[in-house]
């Protein structure tokens, strides 16, 4: 059992929790809680750390314990786990998971896709919520610019509620080039923009579709929006000028879902 916060493995986990550079270097990300552990594909799991008190409570015949036995684990003291955890109320189990690799070129081959493209989003909760809601709405993949918040940020991971394991995503170097590639593949792109003249429910999203969503504070860059097939807007009443990025994206994704049913 690991009982010292000075243990090298503990220090490494803390580095993965707090530094995107460390996560990128080792191609891993931490996940916390039984739900995130149980849903993690076994072949992605590299390490597991469990608090002694939680291990004692687990049903030896239950799915979580059986999975622990298969993948292996290390027991840690309560003090050590608090040091390793990114949350105020640690859940007692933490896994180090391999970062999946998806390629834009391969994702383009998906038949009749529904994509979301995010430009420079900065809020980890927004990104995680979009991934989670995207799974519910049947999104094929999420693309994001390199200046978007790290998808492996612990707050993003928590907000995905496990959807990080199932929704393909890719970071794109050049968003305008990405849009051009989508057009070439027959995918229509729609810029969610305040300058849009037509409401989102006036378009058909039954064929290949990609929604472009901009930064929380500034929206889409003009050159990005102008590269899209069309502008669209969401109706606003009262004095509200715009919606939270995750909520706006959710409305668009579920309109596409509704039309495709």
N, C-alpha and C positions, 0 to 999 in steps of 0.2 A: 504493500500500500504506500502511496506517495503521501508524505506528511509534511513536507517542507516546501514553502513557496519559492525557495531558492533552487529547487530542482530544475534542471535544464529543460525538461519537457514542459513544465509549467510556464517557464519563461517564453518558450516557443509558442505555446497556445495563446498567451497574452499578446505576443507580437502579431499573430494571425488575426486576433480579434481587433486590434487597434490600428494596424498598418496595411493599407491596400498594397503597398510595395512588397511586403512580405508575402501576402496572399498570391500576388502575381508571380513572384519568384518561384514559389513552391507549387503553384497551380492547385491550391486547396482553399477551402473556406470552412469556418466552424458553423455548426448548427446546434441549437440547444432545445431540450425538452423531449419527452417521450414520443410525442406525435412526429416531430421532425426526424427523430432517430428511426422510428418504425417505418416511416414512408421513404426514407433514403434507400436508393438501390444498393444492394449489398456490395456490388462490384465497385461502387464509388467510395465506399468507406475505407479510410486508411487507419484511423485510430478512434478509440472510444474511451472516455473517462466517466466514471460513475461514482457518485457519493456513496459512501458505505451505508448510510441510513436508508437510501433509496433502494439499494441492492437487496437489503434485508426485507424490504416490503414487497418486492416483486414476486408474483406467482411463478414458481419454478416451471409450471406447465404452460404459462402464458406466452403469447407471441413475442413480447419484448425480451423476456429472459432467454427464450430459445434463440432469438436472433443474436443476442449478446454472446451466447455460447458459440455460435457459428463464426462470428466475425472477430471475437476476442475483445478484451477490455482491460482497463487498469482501474483499480479502486483508489479513490483519493479521499482525504479527510475533508470535513466540512469547511475548514479554514482555507484549504487549498482550492476547493471548488469555487468558493466565493471569489478568490483571486483570479481564477480562470474565466469565470462567467462575465458576460457583458451586461447582465440584467441586475436590477435592484433586488429582485426576488428569484434567486437561482432555482432552477427546476431539477437539479441533481444529476443530469446526464448531458454530456456534450460529445459530439462526434466531429471528427475532422474528415471532410468529404472532398473528393477530387472535383475540380472544375470541369464541367462537360465542355466538349468542343463541337460547335455547330458552324457550318460554312454557309455563307450567303448564297454561293452558287448552288449548293445542294438544296437549300430551302426554297430557292426560286423554282425548283422542279415540282413543288407541291401543286396538285391540281386544284384549280378554283380557290386560291388562297385568300385568307383574310389576315392582313399584316397591320401592325402598328409601328410607326417610326417616330422615335422620340429625339428631339433636338435639345440637347443641353439641359435636361431636367436636373434639378439640384436637390430635391427633397427625397430622401431614401424611402420615406413612407409612401409618397406618391408612386415611385417606381415599383415598389413591392405590391401596392394595391392594384396597379395596372396589370402586373403579371398574374396576380391571383384572379382578378375579374376577367382577364383575358382567357384564362382556362375555362371559366364558367361560360363565357360567350363563344367559345370555340375558335379562338384566335389561332392561326397557324404558327406564327412566330412574332417576336418583338425585336425590332432593330433599334439601336441607339447610337448616337454619336459618341466619340471618345471623350468628350467633355461632359457627358452625362454622369451623374453620381454613380459610384461603383456599385454594380449589381450585387456584389458580394459583401457590401457593407452589412454588418449584423442587423441593423434596423431594417434594411431592405429585405433581408432573408426572413426575419420574423414576420414582416408584413405580407410576404408571399404565402404564408401558412402551408408550405409544402409544394406550392405550384412551381417553385424554382426547379423541381425535379422533372417536371412534365411539360413545361412550355419552352420550346426552343427559342434561343435568342442569339443575337450576334452584334458585335460592335463594328460599326462601319467607319472607314477613314474619311470618305468624302460623300456627304449626304446627297449632293446634286448628282453625282455619278451613280449613287444607289438608286435614286429616283429614275434616272435615265435607264438603268438596267431593268427596273420594274416595268417601265413603259415598253421596253423591247420585248419583255416576256408577256405582254398583254395585260398587265395589271394597271388599273386606273388608280391614280393617287389623288387624295383629297386633303387640302390644307384647311384645318380648323382655324378660322381667322375672323377677327372682328370686322374686317373689310368685306367679308363675304356678303353677297346679295341674296343668295338662295338658302333656305333652311335645309338642314341635313336630311329631313324626311322627304324632300322632293327629288332625291337622287335614288338610283337603283344600285344596290351593293350586292346583287346576286352573282355577279361575275367577280373575277379577281380584283381585290380591293386593298388599298393601303391608306390608312389615316395618318396624317402628319400632325404631330402635337409639339408645340413649342415650349420653351422655358417658362417657368411659373411667372416670372416678373415681366419678361419682355415679349413673350410669344415667339412665333416663328420669325426667323430672319426673312427679310423681303425677298432675297434671292432664292431662298428655299421655297417659300410659299409660291413664288412666281414659276418655279419649276414644276409645280403640281398640275395635274389635269384640270382641276377646278378648285375654287374656294368654296367653302360652305360655312354656315354659321348656325349657332344654337340660339333659339328664341330667348330673349331676356325681358322680363317685366320689371317694373319698379325702377330703382336706381342702380341695380346690379349691372356691372359692365362685363363681367366674365365669371366663369366658374373655375373652381379648383381643377388642376390639370387631370387628376385621376377621375374626378366626377365627369368632366367633359368627355374624356376618353371612353369611360364606361357607357355613356349615353350612345356614342357613335357605334361602339362594338355591339351593343345589344340591339340597336336598330338594324345592323347588318344581320345579326342572328335572327331577328324577327322576320326579316325579308326572306331569309334562306330556308325557313321552316315550311 
